Every structure is written in C-alpha cells, then in structure tokens.
C-alpha cells in the first residue's frame, strides 16, 4: 500500500481537476497527493531480471509495506524483512534477494 498524504486543495484547484477529469475517457478519477522527495520500493527477486514488490511476493506476511518515503526507512524495513525470513517463524517462506529501488523521483518544474 502506498504511504501518501492526500493534498488539501483550494476549491478552485478542485474544480480544475474535476474539469480535467471530464476531458478524460472512461472511468478515470484523479487523486491529488502531497509531493515528497522520492518514493522507494522494496522488491523481491523472483527470477533473473524479474522483480516484484515484497507485499506481492510475500502475501503470507500481514501488513508488509513495499513503499517508503525515506531511504533510511526502506533500508530498515529491508533489514527487518531479511531477519524475519531467516527466523524460525518463516521457514515455509522462500528466501529471495531483496533490493531497494527508487520508484518515483519527484521532479519540480
């Protein structure tokens, strides 16, 4: 699940978004979120050159997050996940290489 904050919009901004939504085809809804510096994702290696978010690679682990706002938080989560996978409670789970990837760099105008 993404860890984002919903943006607080002025009424005129909300109307501009709604007007733009009407120009889009299909059932498309736009969501305004606050900017962050970057978004880091934890991924597990499934096969050569095939990576998947850890929350999808390990659905057996409840409340496992894949996205983090800070690199340090992602690094701490990776260390905790690796420790859990090495523990006796997770013997049934397949241990896979885990990486941290910069998912969405935010570029300002």
C-alpha positions as CSV (number, residue, x, y, z in Angstrom):
1,X,0.0,0.0,0.0
2,X,1.3,3.4,-0.8
3,X,2.2,5.7,2.1
4,X,1.0,9.1,0.7
5,X,-0.9,12.0,2.1
6,X,-3.9,13.4,0.4
7,X,-3.4,17.0,-0.7
8,X,-5.5,19.8,0.9
9,X,-6.9,21.6,-2.2
10,X,-8.4,25.0,-2.6
11,X,-12.0,25.0,-4.2
12,X,-10.7,26.4,-7.4
13,X,-8.0,23.7,-7.7
14,X,-10.6,21.0,-7.1
15,X,-12.8,22.5,-9.8
16,X,-9.8,22.5,-12.2
17,X,-9.2,18.8,-11.5
18,X,-12.9,17.9,-12.0
19,X,-12.9,19.8,-15.3
20,X,-9.8,17.9,-16.5
21,X,-11.4,14.6,-15.4
22,X,-14.3,15.3,-17.7
23,X,-12.0,15.5,-20.7
24,X,-10.5,12.0,-20.0
25,X,-12.1,8.9,-21.5
26,X,-13.6,6.2,-19.4
27,X,-14.0,5.9,-15.6
28,X,-10.8,7.8,-14.7
29,X,-10.6,9.6,-11.4
30,X,-7.6,11.8,-10.5
31,X,-6.2,11.9,-6.9
32,X,-4.2,14.8,-5.6
33,X,-1.4,13.9,-3.2
34,X,1.3,15.9,-1.5
35,X,4.7,15.9,-3.1
36,X,7.6,14.0,-1.5
37,X,11.2,14.0,-2.4
38,X,11.1,10.4,-3.6
39,X,9.4,7.1,-3.2
40,X,11.4,3.9,-2.5
41,X,10.1,0.4,-3.1
42,X,11.3,-2.9,-1.7
43,X,11.3,-5.6,-4.3
44,X,12.0,-9.4,-4.1
45,X,13.7,-11.2,-7.0
46,X,11.5,-13.9,-8.5
47,X,13.7,-14.9,-11.4
48,X,16.5,-13.4,-13.4
49,X,15.6,-9.9,-14.3
50,X,12.2,-10.3,-12.7
51,X,11.4,-8.3,-9.6
52,X,8.1,-7.9,-7.7
53,X,7.1,-5.7,-4.8
54,X,7.6,-7.5,-1.4
55,X,4.0,-7.2,-0.4
56,X,3.0,-9.2,-3.5
57,X,6.0,-11.6,-3.3
58,X,5.2,-12.5,0.3
59,X,1.4,-12.2,0.7
60,X,1.6,-14.5,3.7
61,X,3.2,-11.7,5.8
62,X,0.5,-9.5,7.1
63,X,0.8,-5.7,6.9
64,X,4.0,-5.8,4.8
65,X,4.6,-2.5,3.2
66,X,6.5,-2.0,-0.1
67,X,6.7,1.8,-0.4
68,X,8.7,4.2,1.8
69,X,9.2,8.0,1.7
70,X,12.8,7.8,3.0
71,X,15.7,5.6,2.0
72,X,16.6,5.0,5.6
73,X,13.1,3.7,6.4
74,X,13.3,1.4,3.3
75,X,16.7,0.2,4.5
76,X,15.4,-0.6,8.0
77,X,12.4,-2.4,6.6
78,X,14.7,-4.5,4.3
79,X,16.8,-5.5,7.3
80,X,13.8,-6.4,9.3
81,X,12.3,-8.5,6.5
82,X,15.6,-10.3,5.9
83,X,15.8,-11.0,9.7
84,X,12.3,-12.3,9.7
85,X,12.9,-14.6,6.6
86,X,15.9,-16.0,8.5
87,X,13.9,-16.7,11.6
88,X,12.3,-20.0,12.5
89,X,8.8,-18.5,12.1
90,X,9.3,-18.1,8.4
91,X,10.8,-21.4,7.5
92,X,8.0,-22.1,5.0
93,X,8.7,-18.9,3.0
94,X,11.2,-18.9,0.2
95,X,14.1,-16.6,0.8
96,X,14.7,-14.3,-2.1
97,X,17.2,-11.4,-2.7
98,X,15.6,-8.1,-1.7
99,X,16.5,-4.7,-3.2
100,X,15.6,-1.1,-2.6
101,X,14.7,0.8,-5.8
102,X,14.0,4.5,-6.3
103,X,10.5,4.1,-7.7
104,X,9.3,7.7,-8.3
105,X,11.8,10.6,-8.3
106,X,9.9,13.9,-8.0
107,X,11.0,16.5,-10.5
108,X,10.0,20.1,-9.8
109,X,9.4,22.5,-12.7
